[in-house]
């Protein structure tokens, strides 16, 4: 027993000396190991996505999923998953993106979601509202053909005067960009500063509640959930004030727009226990 203990002591004693003498080598080795483990995890996640059986998507299949959850987000936001080309309607990839937006709108309407916000940082989707509306309508006619009742899916820009007030729409699709985030904060800041300088507002009256009131927009309510069809979380400048209580969902390793991500997001949302800081 004693010789074994002595051998262990002799093996351990040089380790602190190694740490003191070659700290950089140890740290670099640990970082390399952690980086390797992270890459392995991402690779296995990607394999899991590839091996998933393809889900048949229909109005009935979505209703079946919704029937097993106790709640859904009434306002769902997504970050656009494709790069928008500068020339409107140019290229097969752009057309695919239009159709995918139509599919997402149909999924959301089938699930009972009332508002779908689509964020594209550069604001290029905002320039093609009519084209998007055309593709959304075409996809809705195809998707709901067997139902006999095609819902009204309305595409609009967030600060359009008729954005979320279209009571006839079953689903309101709001297009957002970076200007709706930081730009809005700058605009409100300048407005409050101007009121203060003119004497219409006391500086000590500016608090979180006042700022919240100024930034809260009747045309853009806070989404309950944000879905990202990307392997990493990258908000790309999404309006920050509207994300304070939003549940963000993404699947590590996923790189594609796919219904399975949408379905998993809704199931996850139903399981989340919101405590609002309590």
C-alpha positions in Angstrom: 0.0 0.0 0.0 2.8 2.4 1.0 4.7 2.0 -2.2 1.6 2.8 -4.2 1.0 6.0 -2.3 4.6 7.0 -2.8 4.2 6.4 -6.6 1.1 8.6 -6.7 2.8 11.4 -4.8 5.8 11.3 -7.1 3.5 11.5 -10.1 1.5 14.5 -8.7 4.4 16.5 -7.4 5.7 17.6 -10.8 2.3 18.9 -11.9 2.3 22.3 -9.9 5.9 22.8 -11.2 4.7 22.3 -14.8 1.8 24.8 -14.2 4.3 27.3 -12.9 6.8 26.8 -15.7 4.6 26.3 -18.8 1.2 28.1 -18.0 0.7 29.2 -21.7 1.1 25.6 -23.0 -1.5 24.3 -20.5 -4.0 27.1 -21.2 -3.7 26.7 -25.0 -4.1 22.9 -24.6 -7.3 23.4 -22.6 -8.7 25.8 -25.1 -7.9 23.4 -27.9 -9.7 20.6 -26.1 -12.8 22.8 -25.4 -12.9 24.0 -29.0 -12.7 20.4 -30.2 -15.5 19.4 -27.9 -17.6 22.3 -29.1 -17.1 21.4 -32.8 -18.0 17.7 -32.0 -21.2 18.9 -30.4 -22.1 21.1 -33.4 -21.3 18.2 -35.8 -23.5 15.7 -33.9 -26.3 18.3 -33.8 -26.0 18.7 -37.6 -26.2 15.0 -38.0 -29.3 14.8 -35.9 -31.0 17.4 -38.1 -30.0 15.6 -41.3 -31.3 12.2 -40.0 -34.7 13.6 -38.8 -37.6 12.1 -40.8 -39.3 14.6 -43.1 -42.6 15.8 -41.6 -45.6 16.0 -43.9 -47.0 19.5 -43.4 -50.7 20.2 -43.8 -53.4 22.2 -42.0 -54.6 19.0 -40.2 -51.1 18.0 -39.1 -50.5 21.5 -37.6 -53.9 21.4 -35.9 -53.0 18.0 -34.4 -49.8 19.5 -32.9 -51.7 22.5 -31.6 -54.2 20.3 -29.9 -51.6 18.9 -27.5 -50.2 22.2 -26.4 -51.9 24.5 -23.9 -50.8 27.8 -25.4 -49.3 29.3 -28.4 -47.6 32.7 -29.1 -50.2 35.2 -30.4 -47.3 37.3 -31.8 -44.5 35.3 -33.4 -41.3 36.9 -34.8 -38.6 35.3 -37.0 -35.3 36.6 -38.4 -35.2 36.2 -42.1 -33.1 33.2 -43.0 -32.0 34.2 -46.6 -29.8 36.9 -48.1 -32.0 39.3 -50.1 -30.5 40.3 -53.4 -30.4 44.0 -54.3 -32.5 43.6 -57.5 -36.0 42.7 -56.6 -37.2 39.3 -57.9 -33.8 38.5 -59.4 -32.6 34.9 -59.0 -34.0 31.5 -58.1 -32.9 31.9 -54.4 -35.1 35.0 -54.1 -38.1 33.3 -55.5 -37.5 30.4 -53.1 -37.4 32.9 -50.2 -40.7 34.4 -51.3 -42.3 30.9 -51.3 -40.8 30.1 -47.9 -42.3 33.3 -46.4 -45.7 32.1 -47.8 -45.3 28.7 -46.3 -44.4 30.2 -42.9 -47.4 32.4 -43.0 -49.7 29.4 -43.7 -48.1 27.5 -40.8 -48.6 30.4 -38.5 -52.3 31.0 -39.6 -53.0 27.3 -39.1 -51.6 27.4 -35.6 -53.8 30.3 -34.7 -51.0 32.9 -34.5 -52.4 36.4 -35.1 -49.3 38.4 -35.8 -46.1 37.2 -37.7 -43.2 39.7 -37.7 -40.4 39.0 -40.2 -37.1 40.8 -39.5 -34.7 41.5 -42.3 -31.9 43.9 -41.2 -31.4 45.8 -44.4 -35.1 46.6 -45.1 -35.1 45.1 -48.6 -38.2 43.0 -47.9 -40.0 46.3 -47.1 -39.5 47.4 -50.7 -41.3 44.4 -52.2 -44.5 44.2 -50.1 -46.7 43.7 -53.2 -44.6 40.8 -54.5 -44.6 39.2 -51.1 -48.3 39.6 -50.8 -48.7 37.9 -54.2 -46.6 34.9 -53.2 -48.3 34.7 -49.8 -51.8 34.6 -51.4 -50.7 32.0 -53.9 -49.3 29.8 -51.2 -52.4 30.2 -49.1 -54.6 29.1 -52.0 -52.5 26.0 -52.4 -52.1 25.2 -48.7 -55.8 25.7 -47.7 -57.3 24.3 -50.9 -59.0 21.4 -49.2 -60.3 23.5 -46.3 -62.8 25.5 -48.4 -62.1 28.6 -46.4 -58.8 30.5 -47.2 -57.7 32.8 -44.4 -56.7 36.4 -45.2 -53.0 36.9 -44.7 -52.0 40.5 -44.9 -48.4 41.8 -45.5 -47.5 45.3 -44.3 -44.7 47.5 -43.0 -44.6 48.1 -39.2 -45.1 51.9 -39.3 -47.7 51.8 -42.0 -50.9 53.5 -40.6 -52.9 50.3 -41.3 -50.3 47.8 -40.0 -52.0 45.9 -37.3 -55.4 47.5 -37.4 -56.6 45.4 -40.3 -59.4 43.6 -38.4 -60.3 41.6 -41.5 -56.9 39.8 -41.6 -56.7 36.4 -40.0 -52.9 36.8 -39.8 -51.0 40.1 -39.9 -47.5 39.8 -41.4 -45.3 42.7 -40.3 -42.0 43.4 -42.1 -39.3 44.8 -39.8 -35.7 46.1 -40.4 -32.8 47.6 -38.4 -34.3 51.1 -38.7 -37.3 50.0 -36.6 -34.9 49.2 -33.7 -32.0 51.6 -33.0 -33.5 54.2 -35.3 -36.7 54.2 -33.2 -34.7 54.6 -29.9 -32.8 57.5 -31.4 -36.0 59.1 -32.5 -37.6 58.8 -29.1 -34.4 60.1 -27.4 -34.4 63.2 -29.6 -38.1 63.8 -28.9 -37.7 63.6 -25.1 -34.6 65.8 -25.2 -36.5 68.4 -27.3 -39.5 68.4 -24.9 -37.1 68.9 -22.0 -35.2 71.8 -23.6 -38.5 73.5 -24.5 -39.6 73.1 -20.9 -42.5 70.9 -21.7 -41.0 68.0 -19.8 -39.0 67.9 -16.5 -35.8 65.8 -16.7 -36.7 64.0 -13.4 -40.0 62.9 -15.1 -38.1 60.7 -17.6 -38.0 57.2 -16.1 -38.3 53.7 -17.4 -42.1 53.9 -17.5 -42.0 57.0 -19.6 -39.4 55.6 -22.0 -41.4 52.3 -22.2 -44.6 54.3 -23.1 -42.7 56.2 -25.8 -41.1 53.2 -27.3 -44.2 51.0 -27.1 -45.8 51.2 -30.5 -49.5 50.4 -31.1 -48.4 49.0 -34.5 -45.8 46.6 -33.1 -46.5 44.8 -29.9 -43.9 42.7 -28.2 -43.6 39.2 -29.7 -44.0 36.3 -27.3 -41.5 34.2 -29.2 -38.6 34.7 -31.7 -37.6 31.8 -34.0 -34.2 31.7 -35.6 -33.6 29.2 -38.5 -29.8 29.5 -38.0 -27.2 27.5 -36.0 -26.2 30.5 -33.8 -28.1 33.2 -32.1 -27.6 36.4 -34.1 -30.2 39.1 -33.5 -28.8 41.3 -36.3 -30.1 44.5 -34.7 -33.7 43.3 -34.0 -35.6 46.1 -32.1 -34.2 45.5 -28.6 -37.0 47.1 -26.6 -39.5 44.6 -28.0 -37.5 41.6 -26.9 -37.4 42.1 -23.2 -39.7 39.2 -22.4 -39.5 37.4 -25.7 -38.6 33.7 -25.7 -35.8 33.1 -28.3 -35.7 29.7 -30.0 -33.1 28.2 -32.2 -31.6 24.7 -32.8 -27.8 24.4 -32.6 -26.5 23.0 -35.9 -29.6 23.8 -37.9 -28.9 25.8 -41.0 -32.1 25.5 -43.0 -35.7 26.9 -43.0 -37.7 23.8 -42.0 -41.1 23.1 -40.6 -39.6 20.9 -37.9 -38.0 24.0 -36.3 -41.3 25.8 -36.3 -43.0 22.8 -34.7 -40.4 22.3 -32.0 -40.5 26.0 -31.2 -44.2 26.0 -30.5 -43.9 22.9 -28.4 -41.1 24.4 -26.4 -43.0 27.7 -25.9 -45.9 25.8 -24.4 -43.6 24.2 -21.8 -41.9 27.4 -20.7 -43.0 28.6 -17.3 -43.0 32.4 -17.4 -42.3 34.1 -14.1 -41.5 37.6 -15.2 -38.6 38.1 -12.8 -40.3 36.5 -9.8 
